[in-house]
């Protein structure tokens, strides 16, 4: 039996396999780093907070679309973030929620960004800045092509 430190390399020639594998270990690393900072955040919370830091006062449907997630899943994350006081939702037209960061949410962003940058830097160890940029552009193109 292999130790936890060894990973078996399989020649599975599907993009989904490689993206999913990378995503899974990055999520685990991010969640670990968040726990080590005694933050009650998960990767999904960070993703929502990051989008809200870039787009203020966005409706829940648009937020779900940007993140490529189901509206119901985003709703659970928003409920948790709202309960902790990081975001505020306001009803518009009785059926649409606009979402924005609170001051508490804005205050925690620098720490969340620092943690995310650390995880990203670890993932990109050994990559040149150009290669990093190329990978980000490639992933964006894969996303757009797959819509």
C-alpha positions as CSV (number, residue, x, y, z in Angstrom):
1,X,0.0,0.0,0.0
2,X,1.3,3.4,-0.9
3,X,1.9,6.1,1.7
4,X,-0.2,9.2,1.8
5,X,2.7,11.2,0.3
6,X,2.9,9.1,-2.8
7,X,0.4,9.7,-5.6
8,X,-0.1,7.3,-8.4
9,X,0.0,8.8,-11.8
10,X,-2.6,7.4,-14.1
11,X,-2.7,8.1,-17.8
12,X,-6.4,9.2,-17.9
13,X,-6.7,11.4,-21.0
14,X,-9.7,13.5,-20.0
15,X,-9.5,17.2,-19.2
16,X,-12.2,16.8,-16.5
17,X,-10.0,14.3,-14.6
18,X,-7.1,16.7,-14.4
19,X,-9.1,19.8,-13.6
20,X,-11.1,18.0,-11.0
21,X,-8.0,16.5,-9.3
22,X,-6.3,19.9,-9.2
23,X,-9.5,21.6,-7.9
24,X,-10.0,19.0,-5.2
25,X,-6.5,19.5,-3.7
26,X,-6.7,23.2,-4.0
27,X,-10.0,23.3,-2.1
28,X,-8.6,21.1,0.6
29,X,-5.5,23.3,0.9
30,X,-7.6,26.5,1.0
31,X,-10.0,25.1,3.6
32,X,-7.0,24.0,5.7
33,X,-5.4,27.4,5.5
34,X,-8.7,29.0,6.5
35,X,-9.0,26.7,9.5
36,X,-5.4,27.5,10.6
37,X,-6.4,31.2,10.7
38,X,-9.4,30.2,12.9
39,X,-11.8,31.4,10.2
40,X,-15.3,29.9,9.8
41,X,-15.0,30.0,6.0
42,X,-15.0,27.3,3.3
43,X,-13.8,27.7,-0.2
44,X,-17.4,28.5,-1.4
45,X,-17.6,31.3,1.1
46,X,-14.4,32.8,-0.2
47,X,-15.5,32.5,-3.9
48,X,-18.7,34.5,-3.1
49,X,-16.8,37.1,-1.1
50,X,-14.2,37.5,-3.9
51,X,-16.9,38.2,-6.5
52,X,-18.7,40.6,-4.2
53,X,-15.5,42.5,-3.7
54,X,-15.3,43.0,-7.4
55,X,-19.1,43.5,-8.2
56,X,-21.0,45.4,-5.5
57,X,-24.7,44.9,-5.2
58,X,-25.3,42.0,-7.5
59,X,-28.4,39.8,-7.6
60,X,-28.2,36.2,-6.5
61,X,-28.9,34.7,-10.0
62,X,-26.1,36.7,-11.6
63,X,-23.7,35.8,-8.7
64,X,-24.5,32.1,-9.3
65,X,-23.9,32.5,-13.0
66,X,-20.5,34.1,-12.5
67,X,-19.5,31.3,-10.2
68,X,-20.9,28.6,-12.4
69,X,-23.0,27.3,-9.5
70,X,-26.6,26.5,-8.9
71,X,-28.7,29.3,-7.4
72,X,-29.8,27.0,-4.6
73,X,-26.2,26.2,-3.6
74,X,-25.3,29.9,-3.7
75,X,-28.3,30.5,-1.5
76,X,-27.0,28.3,1.3
77,X,-23.6,30.0,1.2
78,X,-25.3,33.5,1.3
79,X,-27.4,32.4,4.2
80,X,-24.3,31.4,6.1
81,X,-22.4,34.6,5.2
82,X,-25.4,36.7,6.1
83,X,-25.7,35.0,9.5
84,X,-22.1,35.8,10.2
85,X,-22.6,39.4,9.2
86,X,-20.2,39.4,6.1
87,X,-22.9,40.2,3.6
88,X,-26.3,41.8,3.4
89,X,-29.2,40.7,1.1
90,X,-32.0,43.0,0.2
91,X,-35.2,42.0,-1.6
92,X,-36.0,43.8,-4.9
93,X,-39.4,43.3,-6.6
94,X,-40.3,40.7,-3.9
95,X,-38.5,37.9,-5.6
96,X,-34.9,38.9,-6.4
97,X,-32.2,39.4,-3.8
98,X,-29.4,41.9,-4.3
99,X,-26.2,41.0,-2.3
100,X,-23.5,43.2,-1.1
101,X,-20.6,43.0,1.4
102,X,-21.0,44.6,4.8
103,X,-18.2,46.6,6.5
104,X,-17.3,43.4,8.4
105,X,-17.1,41.6,5.0
106,X,-14.8,44.3,3.6
107,X,-12.6,44.2,6.6
108,X,-12.0,40.4,6.4
109,X,-11.1,40.5,2.6
110,X,-7.4,41.3,3.0
111,X,-6.9,38.3,5.2
112,X,-8.9,36.0,2.8
113,X,-6.9,37.4,-0.2
114,X,-3.7,36.7,1.6
115,X,-4.7,33.1,2.3
116,X,-5.9,32.6,-1.3
117,X,-2.7,34.1,-2.7
118,X,-0.6,31.7,-0.6
119,X,-2.6,28.7,-1.9
120,X,-2.2,30.0,-5.4
121,X,1.5,30.5,-5.0
122,X,1.9,27.0,-3.7
123,X,0.0,25.6,-6.6
124,X,2.1,27.6,-9.1
125,X,5.5,26.6,-7.6
126,X,8.0,26.2,-10.4
127,X,5.9,28.1,-13.0
128,X,7.1,31.3,-14.6
129,X,4.8,34.4,-14.4
130,X,4.1,33.9,-18.1
131,X,3.2,30.3,-17.7
132,X,0.9,31.2,-14.7
133,X,-0.8,33.8,-16.9
134,X,-1.1,31.4,-19.8
135,X,-2.8,28.8,-17.5
136,X,-5.3,31.3,-16.2
137,X,-6.2,32.4,-19.7
138,X,-6.5,28.8,-20.8
139,X,-8.8,27.9,-18.0
140,X,-10.9,31.0,-18.7
141,X,-11.1,29.9,-22.4
142,X,-12.1,26.4,-21.4
143,X,-14.8,27.8,-19.2
144,X,-16.2,30.0,-22.0
145,X,-16.0,27.2,-24.5
146,X,-17.9,24.9,-22.3
147,X,-20.9,27.1,-21.5
